[in-house]
Amino acid sequence: MQKKGNKYGTHRVIEPKGVLTQAAYKIDNNMDEIYSNEILCNVTALNIDSASFTQIEEACGGDETKIGEMIMGIVAERGKQQNPVTGSGGMFMGTVAKIGDDLKGKIDLQEGDKVVSLVSLSLTPLKINKIKAIHKDIDRVDVDAQAILFESGIYAKMPDDMSEPLALAALDVAGAPAQARKLPKEGDNVLILGANGKSGVLCGYEAMKKVGPKGKVVGVVRNPKQVPGLIELGVYTDVIVADCTKPVEVMEAALAITGGQEYDISICCVNIENCEMAAILPVRDDGLVYFFSMATSFTKAALGAEGIGKDVTMIVGNGYTKDHANITLNVLRENEKIRKLFEEKYV
Ligand SMILES: NC(=O)c1ccc[n+]([C@@H]2O[C@H](COP(=O)([O-])OP(=O)(O)OC[C@H]3O[C@@H](n4cnc5c(N)ncnc54)[C@H](OP(=O)(O)O)[C@@H]3O)[C@@H](O)[C@H]2O)c1
């Protein structure tokens, strides 16, 4: 008879005791016996969170063998793929291998179903047997591995109207477009930092629908070559070129578009550190700043906003918001151009 575990997975925490699996340094990744309220998955690919992959790639000087060794090392030591520097994880794609006795018939999954995890790898028990390929340009690692979803864990069934890598790429950033739909109001001006990235493009698309013809959705990129493509894609009203680690540069370029009017909302989708103030500075008092970036520092954002006397509401980029998986996949279903871009860039 299978043992029953804790709904949130605390039965797998090895050290320190008393914390949840995300905060734990080390969790139990034994896959031989599962608990009655766990789901065992055979994993075919990991989508490493962009901030984490960027850090690992830099630390390894871009060398694929070293990147693979570092990922294997982290998982062997911690029982999960949680980057020790960024603290972030990513998600996995795989097939349901075994459903614990207590969950059988109570969830919409059958053994053999293809799934994508929507909880972070930073809290997911993972055992990698082999790294098969590293796709540096899209942060994806093909593996032969096993992972556990806890009872509270969220997942999406692999859709049958798109390829698996395409769905994985989009669902990686599922929280962002759903928030970009929820937060703006009609007529708002929205600023999106990291506008050419995966989450930036999806946010731009959703924000454009929401603000309507009276609002502006302005993308910030650091590379001028990206501007024409983004304008052609139709997900921004304007695209400006500025370095998001330079807040004054971003503010001046952003306010030039609105005739000096500060923004109602900014969404930070960059994948590097030190972009907090570029997201805060152009926003009006009582405006909103949504930090989707995992490279965001709470301290820098909080003290920075205080330091410039900005009364803005700052939202931590919770990767989950209601219906986020559907909203994200629907962008690809609704918009041929974005789907084509994702297929070319991330698959
Ligand atoms: N909150 C969550 O649950 C969650 C979930 C998944 C991911 N994330 C995080 O969200 C962030 C974005 O992810 P993503 O997959 O969309 O990343 P991405 O596709 O790699 O895009 C990041 C973008 O940031 C741009 N950028 C980097 N440095 C910049 C600078 N100094 N100035 C202007 N732009 C700059 C990059 O520009 P270039 O094209 O020039 O390189 C790139 O287009 C990451 O930090 C990731 O870790 C959060």
PDBQT file of the ligand as one rigid body, heavy atoms in Angstrom, charges set to zero:
ROOT
HETATM    1  N1  LIG A 401       7.259  34.933 -13.031  1.00  0.00    +0.000 N 
HETATM    2  C1  LIG A 401       7.268  33.741 -13.563  1.00  0.00    +0.000 C 
HETATM    3  O1  LIG A 401       6.564  32.850 -13.195  1.00  0.00    +0.000 OA
HETATM    4  C2  LIG A 401       8.195  33.474 -14.687  1.00  0.00    +0.000 A 
HETATM    5  C3  LIG A 401       8.051  32.337 -15.489  1.00  0.00    +0.000 A 
HETATM    6  C4  LIG A 401       8.914  32.156 -16.566  1.00  0.00    +0.000 A 
HETATM    7  C5  LIG A 401       9.913  33.097 -16.818  1.00  0.00    +0.000 A 
HETATM    8  N2  LIG A 401      10.050  34.174 -15.989  1.00  0.00    +0.000 N 
HETATM    9  C6  LIG A 401      11.093  35.206 -16.183  1.00  0.00    +0.000 C 
HETATM   10  O2  LIG A 401      10.636  36.179 -17.090  1.00  0.00    +0.000 OA
HETATM   11  C7  LIG A 401      11.748  36.795 -17.730  1.00  0.00    +0.000 C 
HETATM   12  C8  LIG A 401      11.547  36.806 -19.230  1.00  0.00    +0.000 C 
HETATM   13  O3  LIG A 401      11.441  35.479 -19.731  1.00  0.00    +0.000 OA
HETATM   14  P1  LIG A 401      11.381  35.234 -21.298  1.00  0.00    +0.000 P 
HETATM   15  O4  LIG A 401      11.324  33.753 -21.489  1.00  0.00    +0.000 OA
HETATM   16  O5  LIG A 401      10.376  36.114 -21.920  1.00  0.00    +0.000 OA
HETATM   17  O6  LIG A 401      12.852  35.753 -21.680  1.00  0.00    +0.000 OA
HETATM   18  P2  LIG A 401      13.494  36.036 -23.084  1.00  0.00    +0.000 P 
HETATM   19  O7  LIG A 401      12.679  35.478 -24.192  1.00  0.00    +0.000 OA
HETATM   20  O8  LIG A 401      14.915  35.608 -22.948  1.00  0.00    +0.000 OA
HETATM   21  O9  LIG A 401      13.424  37.634 -23.196  1.00  0.00    +0.000 OA
HETATM   22  C9  LIG A 401      14.140  38.495 -22.401  1.00  0.00    +0.000 C 
HETATM   23  C10 LIG A 401      14.303  39.779 -23.168  1.00  0.00    +0.000 C 
HETATM   24  O10 LIG A 401      14.971  40.748 -22.331  1.00  0.00    +0.000 OA
HETATM   25  C11 LIG A 401      15.788  41.524 -23.177  1.00  0.00    +0.000 C 
HETATM   26  N3  LIG A 401      16.830  42.231 -22.465  1.00  0.00    +0.000 N 
HETATM   27  C12 LIG A 401      17.873  41.700 -21.770  1.00  0.00    +0.000 A 
HETATM   28  N4  LIG A 401      18.636  42.662 -21.276  1.00  0.00    +0.000 NA
HETATM   29  C13 LIG A 401      18.100  43.849 -21.674  1.00  0.00    +0.000 A 
HETATM   30  C14 LIG A 401      18.459  45.215 -21.495  1.00  0.00    +0.000 A 
HETATM   31  N5  LIG A 401      19.539  45.564 -20.773  1.00  0.00    +0.000 N 
HETATM   32  N6  LIG A 401      17.669  46.149 -22.040  1.00  0.00    +0.000 NA
HETATM   33  C15 LIG A 401      16.581  45.819 -22.780  1.00  0.00    +0.000 A 
HETATM   34  N7  LIG A 401      16.176  44.551 -22.974  1.00  0.00    +0.000 NA
HETATM   35  C16 LIG A 401      16.945  43.574 -22.445  1.00  0.00    +0.000 A 
HETATM   36  C17 LIG A 401      16.357  40.515 -24.157  1.00  0.00    +0.000 C 
HETATM   37  O11 LIG A 401      16.815  41.237 -25.267  1.00  0.00    +0.000 OA
HETATM   38  P3  LIG A 401      17.776  40.620 -26.406  1.00  0.00    +0.000 P 
HETATM   39  O12 LIG A 401      16.819  40.033 -27.391  1.00  0.00    +0.000 OA
HETATM   40  O13 LIG A 401      18.499  41.807 -26.909  1.00  0.00    +0.000 OA
HETATM   41  O14 LIG A 401      18.657  39.610 -25.736  1.00  0.00    +0.000 OA
HETATM   42  C18 LIG A 401      15.175  39.622 -24.439  1.00  0.00    +0.000 C 
HETATM   43  O15 LIG A 401      14.428  40.035 -25.563  1.00  0.00    +0.000 OA
HETATM   44  C19 LIG A 401      12.970  36.000 -17.271  1.00  0.00    +0.000 C 
HETATM   45  O16 LIG A 401      13.592  36.689 -16.215  1.00  0.00    +0.000 OA
HETATM   46  C20 LIG A 401      12.380  34.719 -16.792  1.00  0.00    +0.000 C 
HETATM   47  O17 LIG A 401      13.206  34.146 -15.852  1.00  0.00    +0.000 OA
HETATM   48  C21 LIG A 401       9.190  34.383 -14.967  1.00  0.00    +0.000 A 
ENDROOT
TORSDOF 0
